[in-house]
Amino acid sequence: MASRVPASCCRRGPYKGNRALTEVAAPPCIVRVSPNGAEGLTRPLDLAYWLGLQDSYSTKLPISLKSVVALIRSLEGRDKVTKTIQYACRFLWWYHKTHAPEDKVRGPRFEKMFRASQMARKCFHLFRTLEELEKLQALCADSKSPLWRRNLLMVRAAAMAIYWYYDNTCFLINAKLSSFDQRTAVARDGAAWTLANLISIGLALYDLDRNGKERSRLEDKAAALLRSRSSNHVVGGAAEERAMGREGKVEANGHGHSDAHGRKEMENGTLTASSSSSSSSSSQPQGGDTVAEADVEESLEEMARSSVKRFDLVGDLIRVSCDFLVACNTPGFDLPLHTLGFRLHDGIIGTAGLVSALFAVYKAYPADMGRLRKRRLMRLLPTGP
């Protein structure tokens, strides 16, 4: 049976008979418990549940000095924080240049900050070509992944290796350590990055589709387990009620009768008591019920982890899509200029880069899967007197 939940944790909903539908304030996977104790799973149609946002956010550590230090201590976290500053300054530079041209102070300052952070990030990218070569080596030895996926990942790793190589070359050119043509290096850098982002977009869409099917399978599995568990509980409760009814009848017949009838009823009472005790013992959860309870908890935990993975995939899709806008607009490559006849201005590029950086910072922020919150319960609770 559903236990009463404090009013501060609940939200009253529609009424059914003398019971009110009460929603416990918790994550969005829903278990419904009817008045007779039967349970079932329902799928809410809200964007946060589809994205897996609440489950993903529940794994992140609270914002504190320790968490922020852990973020910027890693090379990836520090690079993405610097990227956030870079593209925020690029957008603000464009804004002041376009909408406040009379301001001769803040606009140039944002431009200088954008250029400085852009060059600073190139220091973090030194020798990252070796990482892609290691990925290529691992992919060549991988025999478990499908051939088409392994080939796409190898092409992406090769494209990213070329991207990092020319990115490092641009850094050396600015440091006056290389005489390579900078415009050629930037154009090849942008072309390789665009190809890698296109492949990443395709893989992210495929992985999102697979994740959706996996979530549906886990939801169906959890719903079946809940129905099985609730049916066992309902049958056990009915048997216990029948046993209690027989006990009451024996006790009522034990007064105001002859000794012979009393002895006969005592014998009947003994038999009834023994049958009731066996019924009550049979209604207690056995080993199978305990396993079923553990299976339900494990199934709901798998659903929560699938939701966390889904938000990571959604974030990756948004991030690489924004990076694609930035990459294809690289000077010298200029894909929009050659295909559409115009270049994207710095306001669009700054916004796209900022969104990509924020999703990357969120992903790099410290998380603890042990913090994954329990699933949300929907219960039919008594309204009270």
TORKOL-4160 file (C-alpha; in steps of 0.2 Angstrom, whole numbers, padded with zeros to 4 digits, m for minus):
385
<pt num="1" X="0000" Y="0000" Z="0000"/>
<pt num="2" X="0006" Y="0018" Z="m0003"/>
<pt num="3" X="0012" Y="0027" Z="0012"/>
<pt num="4" X="0007" Y="0045" Z="0015"/>
<pt num="5" X="0020" Y="0058" Z="0009"/>
<pt num="6" X="0022" Y="0075" Z="0018"/>
<pt num="7" X="0012" Y="0089" Z="0010"/>
<pt num="8" X="0027" Y="0099" Z="0007"/>
<pt num="9" X="0034" Y="0086" Z="m0005"/>
<pt num="10" X="0018" Y="0084" Z="m0015"/>
<pt num="11" X="0006" Y="0092" Z="m0027"/>
<pt num="12" X="m0012" Y="0089" Z="m0027"/>
<pt num="13" X="m0020" Y="0083" Z="m0043"/>
<pt num="14" X="m0037" Y="0076" Z="m0049"/>
<pt num="15" X="m0048" Y="0067" Z="m0038"/>
<pt num="16" X="m0054" Y="0049" Z="m0040"/>
<pt num="17" X="m0067" Y="0044" Z="m0027"/>
<pt num="18" X="m0061" Y="0049" Z="m0010"/>
<pt num="19" X="m0043" Y="0048" Z="m0015"/>
<pt num="20" X="m0033" Y="0062" Z="m0023"/>
<pt num="21" X="m0019" Y="0059" Z="m0036"/>
<pt num="22" X="m0003" Y="0066" Z="m0028"/>
<pt num="23" X="0013" Y="0068" Z="m0037"/>
<pt num="24" X="0029" Y="0066" Z="m0027"/>
<pt num="25" X="0042" Y="0080" Z="m0032"/>
<pt num="26" X="0056" Y="0069" Z="m0039"/>
<pt num="27" X="0063" Y="0064" Z="m0056"/>
<pt num="28" X="0051" Y="0061" Z="m0071"/>
<pt num="29" X="0050" Y="0042" Z="m0073"/>
<pt num="30" X="0032" Y="0038" Z="m0066"/>
<pt num="31" X="0026" Y="0023" Z="m0056"/>
<pt num="32" X="0007" Y="0023" Z="m0053"/>
<pt num="33" X="0000" Y="0014" Z="m0038"/>
<pt num="34" X="m0019" Y="0011" Z="m0039"/>
<pt num="35" X="m0030" Y="0009" Z="m0023"/>
<pt num="36" X="m0029" Y="m0010" Z="m0023"/>
<pt num="37" X="m0010" Y="m0009" Z="m0023"/>
<pt num="38" X="m0007" Y="m0013" Z="m0042"/>
<pt num="39" X="0007" Y="m0004" Z="m0050"/>
<pt num="40" X="0011" Y="0001" Z="m0067"/>
<pt num="41" X="0023" Y="0012" Z="m0077"/>
<pt num="42" X="0017" Y="0027" Z="m0087"/>
<pt num="43" X="0028" Y="0038" Z="m0099"/>
<pt num="44" X="0026" Y="0056" Z="m0097"/>
<pt num="45" X="0026" Y="0067" Z="m0113"/>
<pt num="46" X="0037" Y="0081" Z="m0108"/>
<pt num="47" X="0053" Y="0088" Z="m0115"/>
<pt num="48" X="0063" Y="0086" Z="m0100"/>
<pt num="49" X="0060" Y="0068" Z="m0099"/>
<pt num="50" X="0063" Y="0065" Z="m0117"/>
<pt num="51" X="0080" Y="0074" Z="m0116"/>
<pt num="52" X="0084" Y="0065" Z="m0099"/>
<pt num="53" X="0089" Y="0082" Z="m0092"/>
<pt num="54" X="0083" Y="0080" Z="m0074"/>
<pt num="55" X="0092" Y="0063" Z="m0073"/>
<pt num="56" X="0108" Y="0070" Z="m0080"/>
<pt num="57" X="0107" Y="0086" Z="m0069"/>
<pt num="58" X="0105" Y="0075" Z="m0054"/>
<pt num="59" X="0122" Y="0067" Z="m0056"/>
<pt num="60" X="0131" Y="0083" Z="m0056"/>
<pt num="61" X="0140" Y="0089" Z="m0040"/>
<pt num="62" X="0134" Y="0104" Z="m0032"/>
<pt num="63" X="0142" Y="0120" Z="m0038"/>
<pt num="64" X="0156" Y="0124" Z="m0026"/>
<pt num="65" X="0174" Y="0130" Z="m0026"/>
<pt num="66" X="0180" Y="0111" Z="m0025"/>
<pt num="67" X="0169" Y="0107" Z="m0040"/>
<pt num="68" X="0175" Y="0122" Z="m0050"/>
<pt num="69" X="0193" Y="0118" Z="m0046"/>
<pt num="70" X="0191" Y="0100" Z="m0052"/>
<pt num="71" X="0184" Y="0106" Z="m0068"/>
<pt num="72" X="0198" Y="0118" Z="m0072"/>
<pt num="73" X="0211" Y="0106" Z="m0066"/>
<pt num="74" X="0208" Y="0095" Z="m0081"/>
<pt num="75" X="0215" Y="0100" Z="m0098"/>
<pt num="76" X="0198" Y="0097" Z="m0107"/>
<pt num="77" X="0189" Y="0108" Z="m0094"/>
<pt num="78" X="0201" Y="0122" Z="m0094"/>
<pt num="79" X="0201" Y="0122" Z="m0113"/>
<pt num="80" X="0182" Y="0123" Z="m0114"/>
<pt num="81" X="0181" Y="0137" Z="m0101"/>
<pt num="82" X="0193" Y="0147" Z="m0111"/>
<pt num="83" X="0182" Y="0143" Z="m0126"/>
<pt num="84" X="0167" Y="0150" Z="m0117"/>
<pt num="85" X="0177" Y="0166" Z="m0114"/>
<pt num="86" X="0183" Y="0166" Z="m0132"/>
<pt num="87" X="0166" Y="0165" Z="m0141"/>
<pt num="88" X="0157" Y="0176" Z="m0128"/>
<pt num="89" X="0170" Y="0190" Z="m0132"/>
<pt num="90" X="0168" Y="0187" Z="m0151"/>
<pt num="91" X="0149" Y="0190" Z="m0149"/>
<pt num="92" X="0151" Y="0205" Z="m0138"/>
<pt num="93" X="0164" Y="0212" Z="m0150"/>
<pt num="94" X="0152" Y="0210" Z="m0165"/>
<pt num="95" X="0138" Y="0218" Z="m0155"/>
<pt num="96" X="0148" Y="0233" Z="m0150"/>
<pt num="97" X="0155" Y="0235" Z="m0168"/>
<pt num="98" X="0137" Y="0233" Z="m0176"/>
<pt num="99" X="0125" Y="0241" Z="m0163"/>
<pt num="100" X="0136" Y="0253" Z="m0153"/>
<pt num="101" X="0150" Y="0259" Z="m0165"/>
<pt num="102" X="0152" Y="0275" Z="m0156"/>
<pt num="103" X="0159" Y="0265" Z="m0141"/>
<pt num="104" X="0178" Y="0265" Z="m0144"/>
<pt num="105" X="0183" Y="0257" Z="m0128"/>
<pt num="106" X="0173" Y="0241" Z="m0125"/>
<pt num="107" X="0172" Y="0235" Z="m0143"/>
<pt num="108" X="0191" Y="0235" Z="m0145"/>
<pt num="109" X="0194" Y="0227" Z="m0128"/>
<pt num="110" X="0182" Y="0212" Z="m0132"/>
<pt num="111" X="0191" Y="0210" Z="m0149"/>
<pt num="112" X="0208" Y="0209" Z="m0140"/>
<pt num="113" X="0201" Y="0197" Z="m0127"/>
<pt num="114" X="0194" Y="0186" Z="m0141"/>
<pt num="115" X="0211" Y="0186" Z="m0150"/>
<pt num="116" X="0221" Y="0182" Z="m0134"/>
<pt num="117" X="0209" Y="0168" Z="m0129"/>
<pt num="118" X="0209" Y="0161" Z="m0146"/>
<pt num="119" X="0228" Y="0160" Z="m0146"/>
<pt num="120" X="0229" Y="0154" Z="m0128"/>
<pt num="121" X="0218" Y="0139" Z="m0133"/>
<pt num="122" X="0230" Y="0134" Z="m0147"/>
<pt num="123" X="0243" Y="0130" Z="m0133"/>
<pt num="124" X="0231" Y="0117" Z="m0126"/>
<pt num="125" X="0230" Y="0109" Z="m0143"/>
<pt num="126" X="0248" Y="0106" Z="m0145"/>
<pt num="127" X="0252" Y="0088" Z="m0150"/>
<pt num="128" X="0234" Y="0082" Z="m0150"/>
<pt num="129" X="0237" Y="0074" Z="m0166"/>
<pt num="130" X="0245" Y="0060" Z="m0157"/>
<pt num="131" X="0228" Y="0057" Z="m0148"/>
<pt num="132" X="0220" Y="0055" Z="m0164"/>
<pt num="133" X="0233" Y="0043" Z="m0170"/>
<pt num="134" X="0231" Y="0033" Z="m0155"/>
<pt num="135" X="0212" Y="0032" Z="m0158"/>
<pt num="136" X="0216" Y="0026" Z="m0176"/>
<pt num="137" X="0227" Y="0012" Z="m0169"/>
<pt num="138" X="0214" Y="0007" Z="m0157"/>
<pt num="139" X="0200" Y="0007" Z="m0171"/>
<pt num="140" X="0211" Y="m0004" Z="m0182"/>
<pt num="141" X="0212" Y="m0017" Z="m0169"/>
<pt num="142" X="0193" Y="m0016" Z="m0165"/>
<pt num="143" X="0184" Y="m0031" Z="m0171"/>
<pt num="144" X="0167" Y="m0029" Z="m0161"/>
<pt num="145" X="0160" Y="m0013" Z="m0169"/>
<pt num="146" X="0151" Y="m0014" Z="m0186"/>
<pt num="147" X="0162" Y="m0011" Z="m0201"/>
<pt num="148" X="0153" Y="0005" Z="m0207"/>
<pt num="149" X="0154" Y="0013" Z="m0190"/>
<pt num="150" X="0173" Y="0008" Z="m0188"/>
<pt num="151" X="0176" Y="0016" Z="m0205"/>
<pt num="152" X="0167" Y="0032" Z="m0201"/>
<pt num="153" X="0176" Y="0034" Z="m0184"/>
<pt num="154" X="0193" Y="0031" Z="m0193"/>
<pt num="155" X="0189" Y="0044" Z="m0206"/>
<pt num="156" X="0184" Y="0056" Z="m0192"/>
<pt num="157" X="0200" Y="0052" Z="m0182"/>
<pt num="158" X="0210" Y="0056" Z="m0197"/>
<pt num="159" X="0201" Y="0072" Z="m0201"/>
<pt num="160" X="0204" Y="0078" Z="m0183"/>
<pt num="161" X="0222" Y="0073" Z="m0184"/>
<pt num="162" X="0224" Y="0084" Z="m0199"/>
<pt num="163" X="0214" Y="0098" Z="m0190"/>
<pt num="164" X="0225" Y="0097" Z="m0175"/>
<pt num="165" X="0241" Y="0097" Z="m0186"/>
<pt num="166" X="0236" Y="0113" Z="m0195"/>
<pt num="167" X="0230" Y="0121" Z="m0179"/>
<pt num="168" X="0247" Y="0118" Z="m0172"/>
<pt num="169" X="0255" Y="0125" Z="m0188"/>
<pt num="170" X="0245" Y="0141" Z="m0186"/>
<pt num="171" X="0251" Y="0143" Z="m0168"/>
<pt num="172" X="0269" Y="0141" Z="m0174"/>
<pt num="173" X="0266" Y="0153" Z="m0188"/>
<pt num="174" X="0260" Y="0166" Z="m0176"/>
<pt num="175" X="0275" Y="0163" Z="m0165"/>
<pt num="176" X="0287" Y="0166" Z="m0180"/>
<pt num="177" X="0293" Y="0148" Z="m0180"/>
<pt num="178" X="0286" Y="0142" Z="m0196"/>
<pt num="179" X="0285" Y="0150" Z="m0214"/>
<pt num="180" X="0270" Y="0140" Z="m0220"/>
<pt num="181" X="0257" Y="0150" Z="m0228"/>
<pt num="182" X="0244" Y="0155" Z="m0214"/>
<pt num="183" X="0229" Y="0156" Z="m0226"/>
<pt num="184" X="0232" Y="0139" Z="m0233"/>
<pt num="185" X="0234" Y="0132" Z="m0215"/>
<pt num="186" X="0218" Y="0140" Z="m0209"/>
<pt num="187" X="0208" Y="0134" Z="m0224"/>
<pt num="188" X="0214" Y="0116" Z="m0223"/>
<pt num="189" X="0211" Y="0117" Z="m0204"/>
<pt num="190" X="0193" Y="0122" Z="m0207"/>
<pt num="191" X="0190" Y="0109" Z="m0221"/>
<pt num="192" X="0196" Y="0095" Z="m0209"/>
<pt num="193" X="0186" Y="0101" Z="m0194"/>
<pt num="194" X="0170" Y="0103" Z="m0205"/>
<pt num="195" X="0172" Y="0085" Z="m0211"/>
<pt num="196" X="0174" Y="0078" Z="m0194"/>
<pt num="197" X="0159" Y="0088" Z="m0187"/>
<pt num="198" X="0148" Y="0081" Z="m0202"/>
<pt num="199" X="0153" Y="0063" Z="m0197"/>
<pt num="200" X="0150" Y="0067" Z="m0178"/>
<pt num="201" X="0132" Y="0074" Z="m0182"/>
<pt num="202" X="0128" Y="0058" Z="m0192"/>
<pt num="203" X="0134" Y="0046" Z="m0178"/>
<pt num="204" X="0125" Y="0057" Z="m0164"/>
<pt num="205" X="0108" Y="0055" Z="m0174"/>
<pt num="206" X="0111" Y="0036" Z="m0175"/>
<pt num="207" X="0116" Y="0034" Z="m0157"/>
<pt num="208" X="0100" Y="0045" Z="m0152"/>
<pt num="209" X="0089" Y="0033" Z="m0162"/>
<pt num="210" X="0097" Y="0018" Z="m0154"/>
<pt num="211" X="0096" Y="0026" Z="m0136"/>
<pt num="212" X="0077" Y="0029" Z="m0139"/>
<pt num="213" X="0074" Y="0011" Z="m0144"/>
<pt num="214" X="0084" Y="0005" Z="m0128"/>
<pt num="215" X="0074" Y="0017" Z="m0117"/>
<pt num="216" X="0057" Y="0010" Z="m0124"/>
<pt num="217" X="0064" Y="m0008" Z="m0121"/>
<pt num="218" X="0069" Y="m0004" Z="m0103"/>
<pt num="219" X="0052" Y="0005" Z="m0100"/>
<pt num="220" X="0042" Y="m0010" Z="m0106"/>
<pt num="221" X="0053" Y="m0022" Z="m0095"/>
<pt num="222" X="0050" Y="m0011" Z="m0080"/>
<pt num="223" X="0031" Y="m0010" Z="m0083"/>
<pt num="224" X="0031" Y="m0029" Z="m0084"/>
<pt num="225" X="0040" Y="m0031" Z="m0068"/>
<pt num="226" X="0029" Y="m0019" Z="m0059"/>
<pt num="227" X="0013" Y="m0028" Z="m0065"/>
<pt num="228" X="0020" Y="m0045" Z="m0060"/>
<pt num="229" X="0025" Y="m0038" Z="m0042"/>
<pt num="230" X="0009" Y="m0029" Z="m0040"/>
<pt num="231" X="m0001" Y="m0045" Z="m0044"/>
<pt num="232" X="0008" Y="m0055" Z="m0032"/>
<pt num="233" X="0005" Y="m0042" Z="m0018"/>
<pt num="234" X="m0014" Y="m0041" Z="m0022"/>
<pt num="235" X="m0016" Y="m0060" Z="m0022"/>
<pt num="236" X="m0006" Y="m0061" Z="m0005"/>
<pt num="237" X="m0017" Y="m0047" Z="0003"/>
<pt num="238" X="m0033" Y="m0056" Z="m0002"/>
<pt num="239" X="m0028" Y="m0072" Z="0005"/>
<pt num="240" X="m0023" Y="m0063" Z="0021"/>
<pt num="241" X="m0040" Y="m0055" Z="0022"/>
<pt num="242" X="m0049" Y="m0071" Z="0020"/>
<pt num="243" X="m0039" Y="m0079" Z="0034"/>
<pt num="244" X="m0043" Y="m0065" Z="0046"/>
<pt num="245" X="m0062" Y="m0067" Z="0041"/>
<pt num="246" X="m0061" Y="m0085" Z="0046"/>
<pt num="247" X="m0053" Y="m0081" Z="0063"/>
<pt num="248" X="m0066" Y="m0069" Z="0067"/>
<pt num="249" X="m0080" Y="m0081" Z="0063"/>
<pt num="250" X="m0072" Y="m0094" Z="0075"/>
<pt num="251" X="m0071" Y="m0082" Z="0089"/>
<pt num="252" X="m0089" Y="m0077" Z="0087"/>
<pt num="253" X="m0095" Y="m0095" Z="0087"/>
<pt num="254" X="m0085" Y="m0099" Z="0103"/>
<pt num="255" X="m0098" Y="m0090" Z="0115"/>
<pt num="256" X="m0115" Y="m0096" Z="0121"/>
<pt num="257" X="m0115" Y="m0114" Z="0115"/>
<pt num="258" X="m0114" Y="m0132" Z="0123"/>
<pt num="259" X="m0098" Y="m0140" Z="0128"/>
<pt num="260" X="m0099" Y="m0152" Z="0114"/>
<pt num="261" X="m0102" Y="m0138" Z="0101"/>
<pt num="262" X="m0088" Y="m0129" Z="0110"/>
<pt num="263" X="m0076" Y="m0143" Z="0108"/>
<pt num="264" X="m0081" Y="m0145" Z="0090"/>
<pt num="265" X="m0079" Y="m0127" Z="0087"/>
<pt num="266" X="m0062" Y="m0127" Z="0096"/>
<pt num="267" X="m0056" Y="m0141" Z="0084"/>
<pt num="268" X="m0063" Y="m0131" Z="0070"/>
<pt num="269" X="m0054" Y="m0115" Z="0077"/>
<pt num="270" X="m0038" Y="m0125" Z="0078"/>
<pt num="271" X="m0039" Y="m0130" Z="0060"/>
<pt num="272" X="m0044" Y="m0113" Z="0055"/>
<pt num="273" X="m0030" Y="m0105" Z="0065"/>
<pt num="274" X="m0017" Y="m0117" Z="0057"/>
<pt num="275" X="m0024" Y="m0113" Z="0040"/>
<pt num="276" X="m0023" Y="m0094" Z="0043"/>
<pt num="277" X="m0006" Y="m0095" Z="0050"/>
<pt num="278" X="0000" Y="m0105" Z="0034"/>
<pt num="279" X="m0010" Y="m0092" Z="0023"/>
<pt num="280" X="m0001" Y="m0077" Z="0032"/>
<pt num="281" X="0015" Y="m0086" Z="0030"/>
<pt num="282" X="0012" Y="m0089" Z="0012"/>
<pt num="283" X="0008" Y="m0071" Z="0010"/>
<pt num="284" X="0024" Y="m0065" Z="0016"/>
<pt num="285" X="0037" Y="m0061" Z="0003"/>
<pt num="286" X="0048" Y="m0076" Z="m0002"/>
<pt num="287" X="0064" Y="m0077" Z="m0010"/>
<pt num="288" X="0056" Y="m0075" Z="m0027"/>
<pt num="289" X="0047" Y="m0059" Z="m0022"/>
<pt num="290" X="0064" Y="m0052" Z="m0015"/>
<pt num="291" X="0072" Y="m0055" Z="m0032"/>
<pt num="292" X="0057" Y="m0047" Z="m0041"/>
<pt num="293" X="0060" Y="m0032" Z="m0030"/>
<pt num="294" X="0078" Y="m0031" Z="m0034"/>
<pt num="295" X="0074" Y="m0033" Z="m0052"/>
<pt num="296" X="0062" Y="m0019" Z="m0052"/>
<pt num="297" X="0075" Y="m0007" Z="m0044"/>
<pt num="298" X="0088" Y="m0013" Z="m0056"/>
<pt num="299" X="0077" Y="m0010" Z="m0071"/>
<pt num="300" X="0072" Y="0008" Z="m0065"/>
<pt num="301" X="0091" Y="0011" Z="m0062"/>
<pt num="302" X="0095" Y="0006" Z="m0080"/>
<pt num="303" X="0081" Y="0018" Z="m0086"/>
<pt num="304" X="0089" Y="0032" Z="m0076"/>
<pt num="305" X="0106" Y="0028" Z="m0083"/>
<pt num="306" X="0099" Y="0027" Z="m0101"/>
<pt num="307" X="0091" Y="0045" Z="m0098"/>
<pt num="308" X="0108" Y="0052" Z="m0093"/>
<pt num="309" X="0116" Y="0044" Z="m0108"/>
<pt num="310" X="0102" Y="0052" Z="m0119"/>
<pt num="311" X="0106" Y="0070" Z="m0113"/>
<pt num="312" X="0124" Y="0067" Z="m0116"/>
<pt num="313" X="0120" Y="0062" Z="m0134"/>
<pt num="314" X="0108" Y="0077" Z="m0136"/>
<pt num="315" X="0122" Y="0088" Z="m0129"/>
<pt num="316" X="0135" Y="0081" Z="m0141"/>
<pt num="317" X="0123" Y="0083" Z="m0156"/>
<pt num="318" X="0120" Y="0102" Z="m0152"/>
<pt num="319" X="0138" Y="0104" Z="m0149"/>
<pt num="320" X="0145" Y="0097" Z="m0165"/>
<pt num="321" X="0131" Y="0106" Z="m0175"/>
<pt num="322" X="0137" Y="0122" Z="m0168"/>
<pt num="323" X="0155" Y="0118" Z="m0171"/>
<pt num="324" X="0150" Y="0114" Z="m0189"/>
<pt num="325" X="0143" Y="0132" Z="m0191"/>
<pt num="326" X="0160" Y="0138" Z="m0184"/>
<pt num="327" X="0171" Y="0127" Z="m0195"/>
<pt num="328" X="0162" Y="0129" Z="m0211"/>
<pt num="329" X="0164" Y="0148" Z="m0209"/>
<pt num="330" X="0183" Y="0147" Z="m0207"/>
<pt num="331" X="0192" Y="0161" Z="m0217"/>
<pt num="332" X="0199" Y="0153" Z="m0233"/>
<pt num="333" X="0187" Y="0138" Z="m0233"/>
<pt num="334" X="0171" Y="0149" Z="m0232"/>
<pt num="335" X="0158" Y="0135" Z="m0236"/>
<pt num="336" X="0143" Y="0147" Z="m0234"/>
<pt num="337" X="0151" Y="0159" Z="m0246"/>
<pt num="338" X="0154" Y="0147" Z="m0259"/>
<pt num="339" X="0137" Y="0138" Z="m0258"/>
<pt num="340" X="0125" Y="0152" Z="m0252"/>
<pt num="341" X="0134" Y="0167" Z="m0258"/>
<pt num="342" X="0137" Y="0175" Z="m0241"/>
<pt num="343" X="0147" Y="0173" Z="m0225"/>
<pt num="344" X="0140" Y="0171" Z="m0208"/>
<pt num="345" X="0144" Y="0186" Z="m0197"/>
<pt num="346" X="0153" Y="0186" Z="m0180"/>
<pt num="347" X="0136" Y="0187" Z="m0171"/>
<pt num="348" X="0131" Y="0170" Z="m0177"/>
<pt num="349" X="0148" Y="0162" Z="m0176"/>
<pt num="350" X="0150" Y="0169" Z="m0158"/>
<pt num="351" X="0133" Y="0162" Z="m0152"/>
<pt num="352" X="0136" Y="0145" Z="m0160"/>
<pt num="353" X="0153" Y="0144" Z="m0152"/>
<pt num="354" X="0147" Y="0149" Z="m0135"/>
<pt num="355" X="0133" Y="0137" Z="m0135"/>
<pt num="356" X="0145" Y="0123" Z="m0140"/>
<pt num="357" X="0157" Y="0128" Z="m0126"/>
<pt num="358" X="0143" Y="0128" Z="m0113"/>
<pt num="359" X="0138" Y="0111" Z="m0117"/>
<pt num="360" X="0156" Y="0105" Z="m0117"/>
<pt num="361" X="0158" Y="0113" Z="m0100"/>
<pt num="362" X="0143" Y="0105" Z="m0093"/>
<pt num="363" X="0149" Y="0088" Z="m0099"/>
<pt num="364" X="0166" Y="0091" Z="m0092"/>
<pt num="365" X="0159" Y="0097" Z="m0075"/>
<pt num="366" X="0162" Y="0083" Z="m0061"/>
<pt num="367" X="0148" Y="0071" Z="m0060"/>
<pt num="368" X="0144" Y="0056" Z="m0048"/>
<pt num="369" X="0132" Y="0042" Z="m0054"/>
<pt num="370" X="0129" Y="0038" Z="m0036"/>
<pt num="371" X="0119" Y="0054" Z="m0035"/>
<pt num="372" X="0106" Y="0048" Z="m0048"/>
<pt num="373" X="0090" Y="0052" Z="m0040"/>
<pt num="374" X="0076" Y="0039" Z="m0037"/>
<pt num="375" X="0062" Y="0038" Z="m0049"/>
<pt num="376" X="0046" Y="0049" Z="m0048"/>
<pt num="377" X="0031" Y="0040" Z="m0040"/>
<pt num="378" X="0013" Y="0044" Z="m0044"/>
<pt num="379" X="0002" Y="0037" Z="m0030"/>
<pt num="380" X="m0017" Y="0037" Z="m0026"/>
<pt num="381" X="m0016" Y="0044" Z="m0008"/>
<pt num="382" X="m0031" Y="0046" Z="0005"/>
<pt num="383" X="m0037" Y="0064" Z="0006"/>
<pt num="384" X="m0038" Y="0063" Z="0025"/>
<pt num="385" X="m0053" Y="0068" Z="0036"/>
